[in-house]
Amino acid sequence: MIWQAENCAMLGRNQIAHAEVDVAKAGKLGVRLVRRSSGGGTIFTDMGTLLISAITAFREGDDAKQLLGMLADPLVSAINRFGVKAYTYSRNDIFVEGKKISGMAQYIKRGVLVSHCSLLFDTDLDRLAAVLRTDMGKIVSKALVSTRSHVANLSEYMPASRTTGEFKDMLKASFFEELDLEEYELTEEDIKKIHEIRLQKYANNEWNIGSEPRFSYSNGRRFPGGKVEARIYAERGLIKNCSLSGDFLALLPVRELEKRIEGLPYRIDAVRESLGSVDLKPYLGAITAEELLSCIFD
């Protein structure tokens, strides 16, 4: 399958959303957050990105990495045929002149292997850089944090100017020349089922956020009203423990405020809404709600 998706930050199966994506900025830029079933790092996709999936049978004893070549080899061959020298690195990535243009991942389910990749053709790299985080040392977890590579658009290296749609057609034609394929068009029933799966899983926050690994987060910031130290422990996307400390001038025990935060989803909008009905001055002195949020979600 060769397909496209509008502005989207796609997490790997074992990643933490806030470690990989500037969630607030993504919301402002209209970038949706989704989680795929395979491992690997977070990618950004838009209509200038081509997503390619190969679905094959998988039997006990098969080599998944070798089967990844069923996708990687014809893709590299096609790019080379278009006048661009591409090469694979460890079977998981495709490079041109030292720049990464494609990353690959796989997963197995019920005897079927899904190998897939994203191909940067004419992707908005400025938006990619704005949304994907490059340094989240404040988060500690066993979850995978993406390794960023220097990326580039394949269109920059094409000998002739092509739109994403034109290249998609060229790529499809190349695949049909190199592989023994028959074209299948999705039926109305197929599309109906796809939408059902999307609503049940991929558009569901329980999957996108609730399934992420447990993690701990700590951060300290100084504001005009004093210093705040925030320590968060989250599991399945929920704040299980919150500890706030610092030299701010408090009149009431801050534990009452911490308990109000515990149990909430680790999302800035959820915590902001909960704090909206609370007078924070007795707990935090001159520290404002937005300053506290900036410390918890920096």
C-alpha positions as CSV (number, residue, x, y, z in Angstrom):
1,M,0.0,0.0,0.0
2,I,1.2,3.5,-0.8
3,W,-0.7,6.1,1.2
4,Q,-0.6,9.5,2.7
5,A,-1.8,11.3,5.9
6,E,-2.3,14.9,6.7
7,N,-0.3,16.6,9.5
8,C,0.5,13.9,12.0
9,A,3.1,13.0,14.6
10,M,3.2,9.2,14.7
11,L,4.6,7.6,17.9
12,G,6.3,4.3,17.9
13,R,4.6,1.6,20.0
14,N,6.9,2.0,23.1
15,Q,7.3,5.8,23.2
16,I,6.1,8.6,25.6
17,A,4.2,11.3,23.8
18,H,5.6,14.3,25.8
19,A,9.2,12.9,25.4
20,E,8.9,12.9,21.6
21,V,6.5,15.6,20.7
22,D,5.9,19.2,21.8
23,V,2.2,18.4,22.3
24,A,1.1,22.1,22.9
25,K,2.9,23.3,19.7
26,A,1.5,20.3,17.7
27,G,-2.0,21.4,18.7
28,K,-1.4,25.0,17.6
29,L,0.0,23.8,14.3
30,G,-2.9,21.4,13.6
31,V,-0.7,18.3,14.0
32,R,-2.5,15.2,15.2
33,L,-0.9,12.7,17.6
34,V,-1.3,9.0,16.9
35,R,0.5,5.8,17.9
36,R,1.3,2.9,15.5
37,S,1.5,-0.7,16.4
38,S,5.2,-1.1,15.5
39,G,8.3,0.0,17.4
40,G,10.9,2.5,16.3
41,G,10.9,6.3,16.6
42,T,8.4,9.1,16.1
43,I,7.9,10.4,12.6
44,F,6.1,13.5,11.2
45,T,4.0,13.0,8.1
46,D,2.1,15.4,5.9
47,M,0.8,15.2,2.3
48,G,4.4,15.6,1.1
49,T,5.3,12.3,2.8
50,L,4.6,8.9,1.3
51,L,3.8,6.0,3.6
52,I,4.4,2.5,2.2
53,S,3.2,-0.7,3.8
54,A,4.0,-4.3,2.8
55,I,1.9,-7.0,4.4
56,T,3.2,-10.6,4.1
57,A,2.7,-14.0,5.7
58,F,5.1,-14.8,8.6
59,R,5.9,-18.3,9.7
60,E,7.9,-19.6,12.6
61,G,11.6,-19.5,11.6
62,D,11.2,-16.6,9.1
63,D,13.7,-13.7,9.4
64,A,11.7,-10.5,9.7
65,K,14.8,-8.4,8.9
66,Q,15.3,-10.4,5.7
67,L,11.7,-9.9,4.8
68,L,12.1,-6.1,5.3
69,G,14.2,-6.3,2.1
70,M,11.0,-7.1,0.2
71,L,10.1,-3.4,0.9
72,A,13.5,-1.8,1.2
73,D,15.2,-3.3,-1.9
74,P,12.6,-2.3,-4.5
75,L,12.2,1.1,-2.9
76,V,15.9,1.8,-3.2
77,S,16.0,0.4,-6.7
78,A,13.1,2.7,-7.7
79,I,14.8,5.8,-6.3
80,N,18.1,4.9,-8.1
81,R,16.2,4.5,-11.3
82,F,14.9,8.0,-11.0
83,G,18.5,9.3,-11.0
84,V,19.1,9.5,-7.2
85,K,21.8,7.4,-5.5
86,A,20.0,5.9,-2.4
87,Y,21.3,3.2,0.0
88,T,20.0,1.4,3.1
89,Y,21.6,1.5,6.5
90,S,21.0,-1.6,8.7
91,R,17.9,-2.3,6.7
92,N,15.9,0.2,8.8
93,D,16.8,3.5,7.1
94,I,17.3,4.8,3.6
95,F,19.8,7.6,3.0
96,V,20.8,9.9,0.2
97,E,24.2,11.7,0.4
98,G,24.3,11.1,4.2
99,K,20.8,12.4,4.8
100,K,18.0,10.2,6.0
101,I,14.9,10.2,3.7
102,S,13.1,7.1,5.0
103,G,12.8,5.1,8.2
104,M,11.3,1.6,8.5
105,A,9.7,-0.5,11.2
106,Q,7.8,-3.9,11.5
107,Y,5.4,-5.8,13.7
108,I,3.9,-9.3,13.7
109,K,0.3,-10.2,14.4
110,R,-1.6,-13.4,13.9
111,G,1.0,-14.9,11.5
112,V,1.2,-11.7,9.4
113,L,4.2,-9.4,9.1
114,V,3.7,-5.7,8.5
115,S,6.8,-3.8,7.2
116,H,6.3,-0.1,6.6
117,C,8.2,3.1,6.0
118,S,7.8,6.8,5.7
119,L,9.5,8.5,2.7
120,L,10.2,12.2,3.0
121,F,9.6,13.5,-0.5
122,D,8.3,17.1,-0.1
123,T,7.6,17.2,3.7
124,D,7.4,20.4,5.6
125,L,10.7,20.0,7.5
126,D,10.2,23.3,9.4
127,R,7.0,21.9,10.9
128,L,8.7,18.6,11.5
129,A,11.5,20.3,13.5
130,A,9.0,22.5,15.4
131,V,6.9,19.5,16.6
132,L,9.4,16.7,17.2
133,R,11.5,17.1,20.3
134,T,15.3,16.6,20.2
135,D,16.1,16.7,23.9
136,M,14.0,15.5,26.8
137,G,16.6,14.7,29.5
138,K,14.0,15.5,32.2
139,I,12.0,12.4,31.4
140,V,13.4,9.1,32.8
141,S,11.9,5.8,31.5
142,K,12.6,2.5,30.0
143,A,10.7,3.6,26.9
144,L,12.5,4.2,23.7
145,V,13.5,7.8,22.9
146,S,14.0,8.6,19.2
147,T,17.4,9.0,17.7
148,R,17.3,12.1,15.4
149,S,19.1,11.9,12.2
150,H,19.8,14.7,9.8
151,V,16.9,14.4,7.4
152,A,16.1,15.7,3.9
153,N,13.5,15.6,1.3
154,L,14.0,13.3,-1.7
155,S,12.7,16.0,-4.0
156,E,15.8,18.0,-3.3
157,Y,17.9,15.4,-5.1
158,M,15.6,14.6,-8.0
159,P,17.1,15.6,-11.4
160,A,13.7,16.9,-12.5
161,S,11.0,18.7,-10.5
162,R,8.2,16.4,-9.5
163,T,5.2,16.8,-7.3
164,T,4.5,14.3,-4.6
165,G,1.6,12.9,-6.6
166,E,3.7,12.5,-9.7
167,F,6.4,10.7,-7.8
168,K,3.8,8.5,-6.1
169,D,2.6,7.4,-9.6
170,M,6.2,6.8,-10.7
171,L,6.9,4.7,-7.6
172,K,3.8,2.6,-8.1
173,A,4.8,1.9,-11.7
174,S,8.3,1.0,-10.7
175,F,7.0,-1.5,-8.1
176,F,4.7,-3.1,-10.7
177,E,7.7,-3.5,-13.0
178,E,10.0,-5.1,-10.4
179,L,7.5,-7.2,-8.4
180,D,4.8,-9.7,-9.2
181,L,1.8,-7.6,-8.1
182,E,-1.9,-7.3,-8.8
183,E,-3.7,-4.1,-8.0
184,Y,-6.5,-4.2,-5.5
185,E,-8.9,-1.3,-4.9
186,L,-10.5,-1.0,-1.5
187,T,-14.2,-1.7,-1.5
188,E,-16.9,0.3,0.4
189,E,-17.0,-2.5,2.9
190,D,-13.2,-2.3,3.3
191,I,-13.3,1.4,3.9
192,K,-16.1,1.0,6.4
193,K,-14.1,-1.5,8.4
194,I,-11.0,0.7,8.3
195,H,-13.0,3.6,9.8
196,E,-14.3,1.2,12.5
197,I,-10.7,0.2,13.4
198,R,-9.6,3.8,13.4
199,L,-12.3,4.8,15.9
200,Q,-11.8,1.8,18.1
201,K,-8.0,2.1,18.3
202,Y,-6.0,4.7,16.4
203,A,-8.3,7.7,17.1
204,N,-8.7,6.6,20.7
205,N,-6.8,8.4,23.5
206,E,-6.7,5.2,25.5
207,W,-4.4,3.8,22.8
208,N,-2.5,6.9,21.9
209,I,-1.8,8.1,25.4
210,G,-3.1,5.5,27.9
211,S,-1.0,2.7,26.5
212,E,2.3,4.5,26.8
213,P,5.0,3.2,29.3
214,R,5.2,4.5,32.8
215,F,7.7,7.3,33.4
216,S,9.0,9.8,35.9
217,Y,9.5,13.5,35.1
218,S,11.3,16.1,37.1
219,N,11.9,19.8,36.3
220,G,12.7,23.0,38.2
221,R,12.2,26.6,37.1
222,R,12.6,29.9,38.8
223,F,10.0,32.6,38.4
224,P,9.6,36.1,39.9
225,G,7.5,34.6,42.7
226,G,10.1,31.9,43.5
227,K,11.4,28.6,42.4
228,V,9.2,25.5,41.7
229,E,10.4,21.9,41.6
230,A,7.9,19.5,40.0
231,R,8.2,15.7,40.1
232,I,5.7,13.5,38.3
233,Y,5.2,9.8,38.1
234,A,2.8,8.7,35.4
235,E,1.4,5.3,34.4
236,R,-0.8,4.5,31.4
237,G,-1.0,8.2,30.7
238,L,-2.3,9.1,34.2
239,I,-0.5,11.1,36.9
240,K,-0.1,8.7,39.8
241,N,2.1,10.9,42.0
242,C,2.8,14.6,42.0
243,S,5.3,16.4,44.2
244,L,5.7,20.2,44.2
245,S,8.4,21.9,46.2
246,G,10.4,25.2,46.1
247,D,10.9,28.5,47.9
248,F,7.5,30.0,46.9
249,L,5.5,31.6,49.8
250,A,2.8,29.1,50.7
251,L,0.1,29.6,53.4
252,L,-1.5,26.2,53.0
253,P,0.1,22.7,52.6
254,V,0.9,22.2,49.0
255,R,-0.1,18.5,49.4
256,E,-3.8,19.6,48.9
257,L,-2.9,20.9,45.5
258,E,-0.8,17.9,44.6
259,K,-3.8,15.6,45.3
260,R,-5.9,17.6,43.0
261,I,-3.4,16.9,40.2
262,E,-3.0,13.2,40.9
263,G,-5.3,11.0,38.9
264,L,-5.5,13.4,36.0
265,P,-4.3,12.5,32.4
266,Y,-0.8,13.8,31.8
267,R,-2.1,16.5,29.5
268,I,-1.7,20.2,29.9
269,D,-5.3,20.9,29.1
270,A,-6.6,18.4,31.7
271,V,-4.4,19.9,34.5
272,R,-5.2,23.5,33.4
273,E,-8.9,22.8,33.6
274,S,-8.6,21.3,37.1
275,L,-6.5,24.2,38.4
276,G,-8.9,26.7,36.9
277,S,-11.3,26.5,39.8
278,V,-8.6,26.8,42.5
279,D,-7.2,29.9,44.1
280,L,-3.5,29.0,43.9
281,K,-2.2,31.9,46.0
282,P,-2.5,30.1,49.4
283,Y,-0.6,27.2,48.0
284,L,2.0,28.8,45.6
285,G,2.2,32.4,46.6
286,A,2.9,34.6,43.5
287,I,3.4,31.5,41.2
288,T,0.7,31.6,38.5
289,A,-1.1,28.6,37.1
290,E,0.6,29.0,33.7
291,E,4.0,29.2,35.4
292,L,3.2,25.9,37.2
293,L,2.0,24.3,34.0
294,S,5.2,25.4,32.2
295,C,7.2,23.6,34.9
296,I,5.1,20.4,34.8
297,F,5.0,20.2,31.0
298,D,8.3,21.9,29.9
